[in-house]
Amino acid sequence: MTKWNYGDAYLKYPLGDEPYTFKDGSIVKVHDIFNPIPDFMYKADVIFVDPPWNQGNMTSFYTKADKTNPFKYDSFYKRLFECIKEVRPRIAFVEVGKEYLPYFIEEMKKIYKKVTFYNSKYYNNNKNLCYIVQGADKYKNLKLDGMDEEKIIEWICTNIDYECIGDFCMGRGLVGMYSYLNNKKFVGTELNHKRLSVLLERIDNIEREI
């Protein structure tokens, strides 16, 4: 059994194979991206996703989910962009490290007319560099350069007009949490049920505070 239990949220908020629906109609599901896209993901008119950035990162994600990774990274990121193309939100944001940045830009250009990227960082550390690749049909310069990735997620959920935001690699649910705080719906999938349960705990705590 893995040591990665993420505060044991999964014990209080267990998730099975079925989608979980929040009070506002937002939906999440434990799901492997290589499986067919759940129907509820097509509700997303904006997407923000922070996927594994390379082979080692992806293998670690599977290990932490108590699963064996059978895939090559090229297959993974190409599948991710297949999903984005199939859902076809009007704006898509994908986070990535430097190693695969050119490949992500290339894949995004196969879907959208206007593609750009923003310099970012994570955990509020200037040494932790990352990038947010943006795709849209109309040019959008959102002045996000230099912001921490979590601040970018918060900014998007606060300032972009959308009906529903989606995330194919939801993790512990920052996209869902900030969308919820802004009274907007979200949909998402995540391989690791223990990580996804953290989002349920966060939203339950927010509701209790309210």
N, CA, C and O of each residue as an XYZ file, in Angstrom:
840
protein
N       0.848     -1.204      0.000
C       0.000      0.000      0.000
C       0.882      1.253      0.000
O       1.907      1.308      0.680
N       0.470      2.236     -0.762
C       1.264      3.449     -0.884
C       1.287      4.257      0.411
O       0.346      4.215      1.203
N       2.383      4.993      0.609
C       2.478      5.890      1.759
C       1.855      7.239      1.446
O       1.754      8.094      2.326
N       1.431      7.440      0.190
C       0.887      8.728     -0.236
C      -0.622      8.754      0.024
O      -1.421      8.341     -0.816
N      -0.990      9.249      1.210
C      -2.408      9.234      1.598
C      -3.049     10.617      1.636
O      -4.257     10.724      1.845
N      -2.264     11.686      1.438
C      -2.788     13.044      1.294
C      -3.716     13.442      2.448
O      -4.826     13.929      2.239
N      -3.227     13.219      3.661
C      -4.000     13.638      4.827
C      -5.175     12.738      5.158
O      -5.995     13.083      6.009
N      -5.271     11.590      4.500
C      -6.332     10.602      4.756
C      -7.733     11.122      4.449
O      -8.714     10.635      5.012
N      -7.831     12.111      3.557
C      -9.159     12.621      3.191
C     -10.034     11.516      2.604
O     -11.255     11.540      2.757
N      -9.416     10.557      1.938
C     -10.179      9.492      1.286
C     -10.938      8.609      2.279
O     -11.914      7.960      1.903
N     -10.502      8.578      3.541
C     -11.198      7.775      4.542
C     -12.553      8.388      4.901
O     -13.521      7.675      5.166
N     -12.602      9.709      4.903
C     -13.854     10.411      5.231
C     -14.681     10.699      3.988
O     -15.907     10.793      4.051
N     -13.991     10.839      2.852
C     -14.681     11.165      1.600
C     -14.292     10.139      0.533
O     -13.616     10.483     -0.437
N     -14.707      8.906      0.703
C     -14.306      7.855     -0.252
C     -14.973      8.046     -1.610
O     -16.117      8.491     -1.706
N     -14.231      7.700     -2.651
C     -14.750      7.790     -4.014
C     -14.656      6.416     -4.671
O     -13.623      5.750     -4.597
N     -15.737      6.005     -5.309
C     -15.747      4.744     -6.041
C     -15.585      4.983     -7.533
O     -14.938      5.942     -7.953
N     -16.167      4.118     -8.312
C     -16.053      4.221     -9.772
C     -17.054      5.179    -10.388
O     -16.869      5.616    -11.524
N     -18.105      5.512     -9.666
C     -19.147      6.379    -10.211
C     -18.781      7.857    -10.041
O     -18.046      8.210     -9.119
N     -19.289      8.717    -10.922
C     -19.052     10.159    -10.771
C     -19.613     10.675     -9.450
O     -20.602     10.156     -8.934
N     -18.968     11.700     -8.917
C     -19.453     12.363     -7.709
C     -19.979     13.738     -8.103
O     -19.279     14.516     -8.752
N     -21.213     14.031     -7.709
C     -21.844     15.303     -8.065
C     -21.977     16.184     -6.832
O     -22.507     15.755     -5.807
N     -21.491     17.420     -6.936
C     -21.601     18.385     -5.852
C     -22.971     19.064     -5.876
O     -23.734     18.912     -6.830
N     -23.268     19.806     -4.827
C     -24.579     20.451     -4.704
C     -24.871     21.409     -5.842
O     -26.027     21.588     -6.226
N     -23.809     22.039     -6.397
C     -24.021     23.016     -7.467
C     -24.071     22.377     -8.855
O     -24.198     23.079     -9.857
N     -23.971     21.055     -8.916
C     -24.005     20.366    -10.200
C     -22.640     20.067    -10.783
O     -22.550     19.415    -11.823
N     -21.568     20.528    -10.140
C     -20.209     20.185    -10.575
C     -19.995     18.682    -10.394
O     -20.577     18.068     -9.500
N     -19.151     18.095    -11.255
C     -18.975     16.646    -11.252
C     -17.498     16.292    -11.371
O     -16.762     16.920    -12.132
N     -17.068     15.281    -10.613
C     -15.716     14.741    -10.738
C     -15.800     13.220    -10.759
O     -16.799     12.628    -10.350
N     -14.728     12.603    -11.243
C     -14.712     11.143    -11.330
C     -13.283     10.627    -11.288
O     -12.381     11.237    -11.863
N     -13.076      9.503    -10.607
C     -11.804      8.793    -10.662
C     -11.739      8.113    -12.024
O     -12.628      7.339    -12.382
N     -10.680      8.404    -12.784
C     -10.705      8.024    -14.204
C      -9.290      8.049    -14.770
O      -8.495      8.929    -14.438
N      -8.986      7.089    -15.617
C      -7.725      7.057    -16.346
C      -7.932      7.734    -17.695
O      -8.876      7.408    -18.416
N      -7.069      8.660    -18.033
C      -7.245      9.462    -19.240
C      -7.272      8.620    -20.519
O      -7.794      9.066    -21.540
N      -6.721      7.420    -20.471
C      -6.725      6.554    -21.651
C      -8.079      5.885    -21.878
O      -8.308      5.294    -22.934
N      -8.972      5.974    -20.899
C     -10.328      5.468    -21.077
C     -11.180      6.522    -21.780
O     -10.802      7.693    -21.812
N     -12.329      6.126    -22.345
C     -13.195      7.116    -23.011
C     -13.560      8.270    -22.088
O     -13.724      8.081    -20.882
N     -13.685      9.454    -22.649
C     -14.002     10.653    -21.875
C     -15.402     10.547    -21.287
O     -16.347     10.258    -22.021
N     -15.566     10.772    -19.984
C     -16.913     10.783    -19.407
C     -17.767     11.883    -20.036
O     -17.260     12.953    -20.372
N     -19.051     11.619    -20.192
C     -19.940     12.568    -20.867
C     -19.943     13.943    -20.223
O     -20.039     14.951    -20.924
N     -19.838     14.004    -18.900
C     -19.938     15.299    -18.231
C     -18.784     16.236    -18.571
O     -18.909     17.448    -18.397
N     -17.655     15.695    -19.055
C     -16.521     16.555    -19.395
C     -16.816     17.464    -20.584
O     -16.161     18.492    -20.757
N     -17.786     17.095    -21.394
C     -18.136     17.908    -22.558
C     -18.856     19.202    -22.165
O     -19.112     20.053    -23.017
N     -19.178     19.349    -20.891
C     -19.781     20.597    -20.421
C     -18.762     21.725    -20.334
O     -19.139     22.895    -20.270
N     -17.481     21.389    -20.329
C     -16.431     22.391    -20.113
C     -16.269     23.295    -21.326
O     -16.026     22.819    -22.434
N     -16.404     24.607    -21.112
C     -16.122     25.568    -22.184
C     -14.766     26.240    -21.977
O     -14.317     27.010    -22.826
N     -14.119     25.951    -20.860
C     -12.733     26.342    -20.590
C     -12.061     25.147    -19.919
O     -12.696     24.429    -19.145
N     -10.785     24.932    -20.212
C     -10.039     23.860    -19.567
C      -8.729     24.395    -19.030
O      -8.036     25.162    -19.698
N      -8.393     23.981    -17.809
C      -7.047     24.162    -17.264
C      -6.606     22.801    -16.770
O      -7.309     22.169    -15.982
N      -5.438     22.336    -17.226
C      -4.965     21.031    -16.797
C      -3.457     21.080    -16.530
O      -2.684     21.632    -17.313
N      -3.070     20.486    -15.403
C      -1.666     20.352    -15.028
C      -1.335     18.864    -15.043
O      -1.456     18.201    -14.013
N      -0.920     18.326    -16.188
C      -0.650     16.896    -16.302
C       0.774     16.567    -15.849
O       1.561     17.478    -15.593
N       1.112     15.292    -15.748
C       2.529     14.938    -15.573
C       3.358     15.549    -16.697
O       2.887     15.657    -17.829
N       4.594     15.951    -16.389
C       5.406     16.700    -17.348
C       6.383     15.851    -18.141
O       6.906     16.308    -19.158
N       6.647     14.607    -17.697
C       7.604     13.754    -18.401
C       7.391     12.305    -17.946
O       6.503     12.023    -17.141
N       8.209     11.399    -18.468
C       8.027      9.979    -18.171
C       8.146      9.671    -16.681
O       7.319      8.950    -16.123
N       9.177     10.221    -16.038
C       9.362      9.961    -14.621
C       8.216     10.495    -13.785
O       7.756      9.837    -12.853
N       7.755     11.694    -14.124
C       6.640     12.326    -13.423
C       5.370     11.490    -13.574
O       4.615     11.310    -12.618
N       5.145     10.981    -14.791
C       3.958     10.175    -15.045
C       4.012      8.847    -14.284
O       3.012      8.417    -13.710
N       5.178      8.202    -14.282
C       5.335      6.947    -13.551
C       5.074      7.158    -12.062
O       4.451      6.321    -11.410
N       5.558      8.289    -11.526
C       5.326      8.617    -10.131
C       3.839      8.788     -9.838
O       3.359      8.356     -8.791
N       3.113      9.415    -10.755
C       1.681      9.606    -10.571
C       0.971      8.264    -10.466
O       0.095      8.086     -9.620
N       1.345      7.324    -11.323
C       0.729      6.000    -11.282
C       1.118      5.258     -9.997
O       0.283      4.591     -9.385
N       2.377      5.378     -9.596
C       2.833      4.716     -8.375
C       2.064      5.229     -7.164
O       1.630      4.442     -6.323
N       1.894      6.540     -7.073
C       1.177      7.138     -5.943
C      -0.301      6.750     -5.937
O      -0.967      6.826     -4.904
N      -0.805      6.334     -7.096
C      -2.195      5.873     -7.190
C      -2.303      4.358     -7.028
O      -3.360      3.774     -7.268
N      -1.198      3.727     -6.617
C      -1.147      2.270     -6.459
C      -1.405      1.540     -7.762
O      -2.037      0.484     -7.782
N      -0.911      2.112     -8.851
C      -1.091      1.508    -10.165
C       0.258      1.402    -10.864
O       1.205      2.109    -10.522
N       0.331      0.516    -11.841
C       1.530      0.375    -12.658
C       1.344      1.153    -13.943
O       0.309      1.035    -14.600
N       2.339      1.948    -14.309
C       2.247      2.744    -15.530
C       2.655      1.914    -16.743
O       3.818      1.529    -16.859
N       1.723      1.634    -17.645
C       2.053      0.833    -18.824
C       2.357      1.662    -20.064
O       2.562      1.106    -21.143
N       2.388      2.997    -19.924
C       2.410      3.874    -21.090
C       3.736      4.621    -21.243
O       4.435      4.874    -20.262
N       4.062      4.962    -22.462
C       5.138      5.886    -22.758
C       4.599      7.307    -22.685
O       3.424      7.551    -22.960
N       5.473      8.245    -22.310
C       4.984      9.611    -22.108
C       4.437     10.228    -23.386
O       3.461     10.977    -23.341
N       5.049      9.926    -24.519
C       4.533     10.471    -25.781
C       3.081     10.077    -25.997
O       2.276     10.881    -26.467
N       2.750      8.836    -25.652
C       1.365      8.381    -25.789
C       0.450      9.150    -24.851
O      -0.688      9.470    -25.195
N       0.966      9.443    -23.654
C       0.143     10.151    -22.677
C      -0.199     11.562    -23.132
O      -1.368     11.945    -23.171
N       0.833     12.336    -23.478
C       0.517     13.743    -23.775
C      -0.280     13.874    -25.067
O      -1.083     14.796    -25.211
N      -0.063     12.955    -26.009
C      -0.864     12.988    -27.233
C      -2.318     12.630    -26.938
O      -3.234     13.194    -27.537
N      -2.526     11.702    -26.022
C      -3.883     11.364    -25.603
C      -4.535     12.552    -24.907
O      -5.718     12.818    -25.118
N      -3.777     13.269    -24.081
C      -4.319     14.448    -23.415
C      -4.837     15.453    -24.432
O      -5.939     15.979    -24.280
N      -4.053     15.724    -25.465
C      -4.489     16.698    -26.466
C      -5.617     16.151    -27.337
O      -6.417     16.926    -27.861
N      -5.694     14.847    -27.499
C      -6.862     14.258    -28.165
C      -8.128     14.580    -27.368
O      -9.162     14.929    -27.940
N      -8.033     14.460    -26.047
C      -9.179     14.759    -25.192
C      -9.578     16.228    -25.297
O     -10.761     16.552    -25.396
N      -8.579     17.115    -25.276
C      -8.870     18.544    -25.404
C      -9.539     18.825    -26.752
O     -10.503     19.586    -26.827
N      -9.024     18.210    -27.804
C      -9.601     18.414    -29.134
C     -11.026     17.907    -29.204
O     -11.879     18.524    -29.843
N     -11.289     16.785    -28.549
C     -12.626     16.203    -28.586
C     -13.631     17.067    -27.826
O     -14.747     17.285    -28.298
N     -13.241     17.553    -26.664
C     -14.122     18.429    -25.880
C     -14.215     19.813    -26.524
O     -15.277     20.437    -26.536
N     -13.101     20.274    -27.050
C     -12.970     21.553    -27.782
C     -13.526     22.749    -27.004
O     -14.450     23.416    -27.470
N     -12.963     23.023    -25.813
C     -13.348     24.236    -25.099
C     -12.890     25.467    -25.877
O     -11.992     25.369    -26.713
N     -13.487     26.607    -25.618
C     -13.111     27.802    -26.380
C     -11.733     28.315    -25.976
O     -11.075     28.998    -26.761
N     -11.286     27.995    -24.755
C      -9.933     28.320    -24.307
C      -9.389     27.119    -23.547
O     -10.097     26.515    -22.741
N      -8.138     26.776    -23.803
C      -7.492     25.689    -23.067
C      -6.152     26.168    -22.522
O      -5.404     26.864    -23.208
N      -5.861     25.790    -21.293
C      -4.589     26.080    -20.654
C      -3.980     24.758    -20.207
O      -4.644     23.960    -19.544
N      -2.716     24.520    -20.567
C      -2.039     23.291    -20.160
C      -0.683     23.651    -19.560
O       0.131     24.324    -20.194
N      -0.455     23.199    -18.346
C       0.815     23.477    -17.654
C       1.850     22.432    -18.037
O       1.514     21.265    -18.240
N       3.123     22.854    -18.138
C       4.182     21.926    -18.553
C       5.538     22.469    -18.118
O       5.692     23.671    -17.900
N       6.514     21.582    -17.995
C       7.891     21.991    -17.740
C       8.612     22.290    -19.042
O       8.035     22.156    -20.121
N       9.858     22.690    -18.946
C      10.623     23.124    -20.123
C      10.855     22.007    -21.122
O      10.858     22.249    -22.329
N      11.053     20.772    -20.635
C      11.430     19.650    -21.494
C      10.442     19.423    -22.629
O      10.844     19.188    -23.768
N       9.165     19.492    -22.326
C       8.143     19.183    -23.337
C       7.372     20.412    -23.810
O       6.371     20.280    -24.514
N       7.824     21.595    -23.433
C       7.129     22.812    -23.862
C       6.951     22.891    -25.378
O       5.835     23.167    -25.818
N       7.981     22.666    -26.212
C       7.783     22.755    -27.671
C       6.749     21.760    -28.197
O       6.009     22.066    -29.132
N       6.698     20.574    -27.598
C       5.753     19.550    -28.041
C       4.317     19.936    -27.683
O       3.391     19.704    -28.460
N       4.144     20.522    -26.509
C       2.809     20.955    -26.096
C       2.322     22.106    -26.976
O       1.148     22.161    -27.342
N       3.225     23.019    -27.312
C       2.852     24.118    -28.209
C       2.436     23.570    -29.570
O       1.442     24.009    -30.148
N       3.203     22.608    -30.074
C       2.892     21.998    -31.363
C       1.529     21.317    -31.345
O       0.749     21.463    -32.287
N       1.238     20.574    -30.280
C      -0.056     19.892    -30.186
C      -1.195     20.896    -30.059
O      -2.265     20.696    -30.635
N      -0.975     21.969    -29.313
C      -2.021     22.978    -29.149
C      -2.320     23.666    -30.474
O      -3.467     24.022    -30.743
N      -1.298     23.855    -31.302
C      -1.495     24.503    -32.603
C      -2.314     23.644    -33.562
O      -2.863     24.159    -34.536
N      -2.400     22.353    -33.300
C      -3.230     21.473    -34.124
C      -4.717     21.662    -33.827
O      -5.577     21.226    -34.591
N      -5.003     22.323    -32.698
C      -6.391     22.489    -32.262
C      -6.863     23.928    -32.398
O      -7.995     24.181    -32.810
N      -5.981     24.881    -32.047
C      -6.388     26.289    -31.968
C      -5.582     27.174    -32.915
O      -4.428     26.890    -33.235
N      -6.223     28.245    -33.348
C      -5.590     29.195    -34.263
C      -4.550     30.060    -33.552
O      -3.514     30.392    -34.128
N      -4.824     30.418    -32.321
C      -3.948     31.313    -31.574
C      -3.374     30.589    -30.357
O      -4.109     30.179    -29.459
N      -2.063     30.439    -30.345
C      -1.398     29.723    -29.254
C      -0.272     30.584    -28.700
O       0.517     31.151    -29.456
N      -0.205     30.677    -27.397
C       0.876     31.388    -26.737
C       1.214     30.656    -25.440
O       0.567     29.664    -25.104
N       2.208     31.130    -24.719
C       2.488     30.532    -23.419
C       2.976     31.599    -22.463
O       3.500     32.637    -22.866
N       2.787     31.313    -21.177
C       3.182     32.229    -20.110
C       4.258     31.576    -19.249
O       4.193     30.380    -18.965
N       5.239     32.359    -18.838
C       6.245     31.890    -17.887
C       5.616     31.859    -16.501
O       4.954     32.811    -16.087
N       5.827     30.766    -15.797
C       5.225     30.630    -14.481
C       6.205     29.940    -13.535
O       7.355     29.678    -13.888
N       5.733     29.657    -12.346
C       6.508     28.946    -11.322
C       5.509     28.230    -10.431
O       4.307     28.486    -10.508
N       5.999     27.339     -9.592
C       5.092     26.653     -8.683
C       5.663     26.642     -7.274
O       6.874     26.729     -7.074
N       4.760     26.532     -6.300
C       5.109     26.595     -4.875
C       5.784     27.913     -4.518
O       6.572     27.977     -3.575
N       5.471     28.968     -5.277
C       5.981     30.316     -4.996
C       7.499     30.361     -4.909
O       8.063     31.116     -4.117
N       8.148     29.553     -5.721
C       9.605     29.489     -5.736
C      10.096     29.815     -7.139
O       9.768     29.110     -8.092
N      10.880     30.878     -7.270
C      11.356     31.314     -8.581
C      12.244     30.285     -9.271
O      12.453     30.356    -10.482
N      12.767     29.327     -8.505
C      13.594     28.281     -9.098
C      12.749     27.177     -9.736
O      13.242     26.407    -10.560
N      11.485     27.108     -9.351
C      10.584     26.083     -9.883
C       9.872     26.621    -11.121
O       8.723     27.056    -11.043
N      10.549     26.590    -12.249
C       9.996     27.171    -13.467
C       9.020     26.214    -14.150
O       9.234     25.002    -14.184
N       7.964     26.775    -14.684
C       7.034     26.017    -15.512
C       6.370     26.978    -16.492
O       6.643     28.178    -16.478
N       5.518     26.455    -17.320
C       4.914     27.252    -18.387
C       3.440     26.869    -18.530
O       3.056     25.720    -18.314
N       2.634     27.849    -18.896
C       1.224     27.616    -19.154
C       0.980     27.878    -20.635
O       1.045     29.022    -21.083
N       0.699     26.826    -21.391
C       0.417     26.954    -22.823
C      -1.075     27.230    -22.994
O      -1.915     26.516    -22.447
N      -1.393     28.269    -23.754
C      -2.777     28.698    -23.950
C      -3.181     28.546    -25.404
O      -2.450     28.956    -26.306
N      -4.340     27.958    -25.630
C      -4.888     27.858    -26.974
C      -6.270     28.469    -27.044
O      -7.085     28.279    -26.142
N      -6.537     29.203    -28.115
C      -7.846     29.825    -28.305
C      -8.008     30.153    -29.786
O      -7.038     30.136    -30.544
N      -9.226     30.447    -30.187
C      -9.460     30.818    -31.586
C      -9.267     32.309    -31.826
O      -9.107     32.751    -32.963
N      -9.285     33.074    -30.743
C      -9.024     34.501    -30.825
C      -7.862     34.834    -29.905
O      -7.747     34.262    -28.821
N      -7.003     35.750    -30.323
C      -5.814     36.082    -29.547
C      -6.198     36.655    -28.191
O      -7.043     37.545    -28.099
N      -5.573     36.141    -27.146
C      -5.821     36.627    -25.791
C      -4.485     36.750    -25.064
O      -3.796     35.755    -24.838
N      -4.130     37.969    -24.703
C      -2.938     38.205    -23.896
C      -3.417     38.551    -22.491
O      -3.896     39.657    -22.243
N      -3.285     37.596    -21.578
C      -3.910     37.724    -20.271
C      -2.984     38.263    -19.183
O      -3.365     38.314    -18.014
N      -1.760     38.669    -19.564
C      -0.856     39.290    -18.600
C      -0.596     38.370    -17.395
O      -0.640     38.809    -16.246
N      -0.331     37.116    -17.672
C      -0.107     36.139    -16.607
C       1.366     35.827    -16.382
O       1.699     35.063    -15.476
N       2.243     36.397    -17.179
C       3.665     36.087    -17.074
C       4.205     36.332    -15.663
O       3.961     37.379    -15.063
N       4.938     35.353    -15.152
C       5.612     35.500    -13.869
C       4.779     35.126    -12.665
O       5.301     35.068    -11.551
N       3.479     34.868    -12.863
C       2.621     34.515    -11.736
C       2.840     33.063    -11.333
O       3.162     32.220    -12.170
N       2.665     32.776    -10.052
C       2.697     31.399     -9.577
C       1.532     30.636    -10.195
O       0.471     31.213    -10.432
N       1.719     29.348    -10.457
C       0.685     28.563    -11.126
C      -0.642     28.590    -10.373
O      -1.701     28.663    -10.996
N      -0.600     28.532     -9.041
C      -1.862     28.564     -8.299
C      -2.554     29.904     -8.452
O      -3.781     29.964     -8.531
N      -1.774     30.991     -8.495
C      -2.363     32.317     -8.710
C      -2.977     32.426    -10.100
O      -3.987     33.104    -10.289
N      -2.356     31.750    -11.081
C      -2.922     31.747    -12.429
C      -4.258     31.020    -12.434
O      -5.219     31.491    -13.041
N      -4.324     29.880    -11.765
C      -5.592     29.148    -11.673
C      -6.650     30.021    -11.003
O      -7.783     30.111    -11.477
N      -6.277     30.655     -9.909
C      -7.218     31.532     -9.200
C      -7.677     32.669    -10.111
O      -8.862     32.998    -10.146
N      -6.735     33.272    -10.852
C      -7.076     34.381    -11.748
C      -8.052     33.921    -12.835
O      -9.041     34.599    -13.117
N      -7.772     32.787    -13.430
C      -8.644     32.268    -14.488
C     -10.049     32.020    -13.950
O     -11.036     32.416    -14.572
N     -10.137     31.369    -12.802
C     -11.446     31.045    -12.232
C     -12.204     32.287    -11.779
O     -13.433     32.275    -11.715
N     -11.486     33.346    -11.468
C     -12.108     34.582    -11.015
C     -12.490     35.499    -12.166
O     -13.543     36.136    -12.128
N     -11.639     35.572    -13.196
C     -11.784     36.637    -14.194
C     -12.297     36.203    -15.566
O     -12.849     37.026    -16.297
N     -12.130     34.951    -15.928
C     -12.612     34.515    -17.237
C     -14.085     34.143    -17.144
O     -14.512     33.486    -16.194
N     -14.847     34.566    -18.127
C     -16.279     34.279    -18.170
C     -16.471     32.882    -18.756
O     -16.161     32.655    -19.925
N     -16.971     31.961    -17.969
C     -17.227     30.614    -18.458
C     -18.435     30.018    -17.740
O     -18.812     30.457    -16.653
N     -19.033     29.008    -18.374
C     -20.133     28.277    -17.766
C     -19.614     27.145    -16.889
O     -20.169     26.859    -15.828
N     -18.529     26.500    -17.353
C     -18.007     25.341    -16.641
C     -16.545     25.146    -17.031
O     -16.217     25.131    -18.217
N     -15.670     24.997    -16.047
C     -14.259     24.765    -16.319
C     -13.943     23.291    -16.092
O     -14.465     22.675    -15.163
N     -13.089     22.727    -16.942
C     -12.752     21.319    -16.848
C     -11.276     21.091    -16.592
O     -10.437     21.943    -16.885
N     -10.970     19.913    -16.034
C      -9.584     19.539    -15.732
C      -9.470     18.022    -15.867
O     -10.139     17.283    -15.146
N      -8.623     17.554    -16.791
C      -8.449     16.120    -17.016
C      -7.481     15.470    -16.027
O      -7.437     14.244    -15.930
N      -6.710     16.266    -15.296
C      -5.769     15.751    -14.303
C      -5.959     16.573    -13.031
O      -5.113     17.402    -12.695
N      -7.042     16.351    -12.338
C      -7.498     17.275    -11.315
C      -6.635     17.278    -10.058
O      -6.619     18.268     -9.327
N      -5.921     16.192     -9.795
C      -5.093     16.166     -8.596
C      -5.913     16.420     -7.346
O      -6.956     15.799     -7.141
N      -5.439     17.339     -6.510
C      -6.145     17.678     -5.281
C      -7.148     18.812     -5.478
O      -7.732     19.305     -4.513
N      -7.344     19.220     -6.719
C      -8.522     20.012     -7.043
C      -8.454     21.510     -6.948
O      -9.456     22.141     -6.613
N      -7.291     22.122     -7.233
C      -7.229     23.583     -7.176
C      -8.206     24.229     -8.157
O      -8.849     25.227     -7.832
N      -8.315     23.660     -9.354
C      -9.244     24.219    -10.344
C     -10.673     24.154     -9.811
O     -11.426     25.122     -9.915
N     -11.039     23.012     -9.242
C     -12.380     22.879     -8.687
C     -12.618     23.807     -7.514
O     -13.682     24.419     -7.411
N     -11.636     23.920     -6.626
C     -11.798     24.755     -5.435
C     -11.981     26.215     -5.803
O     -12.886     26.872     -5.289
N     -11.123     26.741     -6.699
C     -11.235     28.158     -7.049
C     -12.476     28.433     -7.887
O     -13.052     29.517     -7.804
N     -12.885     27.474     -8.682
C     -14.136     27.645     -9.412
C     -15.307     27.699     -8.437
O     -16.197     28.539     -8.570
N     -15.300     26.809     -7.470
C     -16.356     26.772     -6.457
C     -16.406     28.084     -5.671
O     -17.487     28.607     -5.401
N     -15.238     28.613     -5.306
C     -15.191     29.860     -4.544
C     -15.751     31.035     -5.344
O     -16.173     32.040     -4.772
N     -15.751     30.899     -6.678
C     -16.286     31.960     -7.537
C     -17.681     31.630     -8.063
O     -18.153     32.231     -9.028
N     -18.334     30.658     -7.409
C     -19.716     30.285     -7.746
C     -19.875     29.868     -9.204
O     -20.861     30.204     -9.861
N     -18.864     29.115     -9.701
C     -18.913     28.614    -11.065
C     -18.757     27.094    -11.043
O     -18.121     26.541    -10.146
N     -19.332     26.440    -12.016
C     -19.302     24.983    -12.061
C     -17.979     24.468    -12.631
O     -17.289     25.155    -13.383
N     -17.657     23.238    -12.244
C     -16.448     22.592    -12.750
C     -16.723     21.111    -12.985
O     -17.635     20.529    -12.398
N     -15.922     20.524    -13.847
C     -15.938     19.079    -14.071
C     -14.486     18.610    -14.122
O     -13.605     19.352    -14.556
N     -14.243     17.387    -13.683
C     -12.857     16.946    -13.685
C     -12.702     15.452    -13.499
O     -13.584     14.774    -12.973
N     -11.561     14.958    -13.943
C     -11.194     13.563    -13.747
C      -9.802     13.491    -13.125
O      -8.993     14.407    -13.275
N      -9.540     12.404    -12.435
C      -8.259     12.228    -11.760
C      -7.997     10.738    -11.552
O      -8.890      9.992    -11.151
N      -6.770     10.317    -11.828
C      -6.387      8.921    -11.706
C      -6.423      8.415    -10.266
O      -6.815      7.275    -10.017
N      -6.014      9.263     -9.315
C      -5.792      8.851     -7.931
C      -6.972      9.265     -7.053
O      -7.193     10.454     -6.822
N      -7.717      8.295     -6.572
C      -8.906      8.615     -5.771
C      -8.540      9.318     -4.470
O      -9.326     10.119     -3.964
N      -7.363      9.035     -3.919
C      -6.969      9.675     -2.666
C      -6.704     11.158     -2.867
O      -7.045     11.973     -2.010
N      -6.102     11.512     -3.990
C      -5.869     12.930     -4.294
C      -7.193     13.651     -4.530
O      -7.390     14.766     -4.047
N      -8.088     13.024     -5.263
C      -9.351     13.676     -5.599
C     -10.226     13.881     -4.366
O     -10.994     14.841     -4.302
N     -10.115     12.985     -3.390
C     -10.892     13.140     -2.155
C     -10.525     14.411     -1.401
O     -11.334     14.929     -0.632
N      -9.308     14.920     -1.614
C      -8.895     16.169     -0.968
C      -9.801     17.318     -1.404
O     -10.112     18.196     -0.600
N     -10.221     17.321     -2.651
C     -11.123     18.367     -3.139
C     -12.467     18.296     -2.410
O     -13.021     19.327     -2.030
N     -12.985     17.098     -2.218
C     -14.249     16.957     -1.494
C     -14.122     17.502     -0.076
O     -15.025     18.169      0.429
N     -12.992     17.210      0.555
C     -12.750     17.708      1.912
C     -12.660     19.232      1.916
O     -13.237     19.885      2.785
N     -11.939     19.800      0.950
C     -11.789     21.255      0.884
C     -13.138     21.942      0.733
O     -13.421     22.921      1.424
N     -13.963     21.438     -0.162
C     -15.264     22.068     -0.404
C     -16.181     21.886      0.791
O     -16.943     22.793      1.125
N     -16.123     20.732      1.439
C     -16.914     20.520      2.639
C     -16.494     21.507      3.726
O     -17.345     22.059      4.422
N     -15.194     21.731      3.876
C     -14.713     22.692      4.877
C     -15.160     24.106      4.551
O     -15.516     24.872      5.447
N     -15.143     24.459      3.253
C     -15.608     25.795      2.858
C     -17.087     25.967      3.198
O     -17.496     27.013      3.702
N     -17.878     24.946      2.924
C     -19.310     25.013      3.217
C     -19.557     25.135      4.713
O     -20.460     25.856      5.137
N     -18.763     24.439      5.512
C     -18.911     24.529      6.957
C     -18.595     25.940      7.456
O     -19.269     26.457      8.346
N     -17.558     26.559      6.871
C     -17.196     27.924      7.264
C     -18.293     28.914      6.899
O     -18.604     29.835      7.654
N     -18.877     28.697      5.708
C     -19.970     29.581      5.291
C     -21.178     29.418      6.197
O     -22.194     30.084      5.997
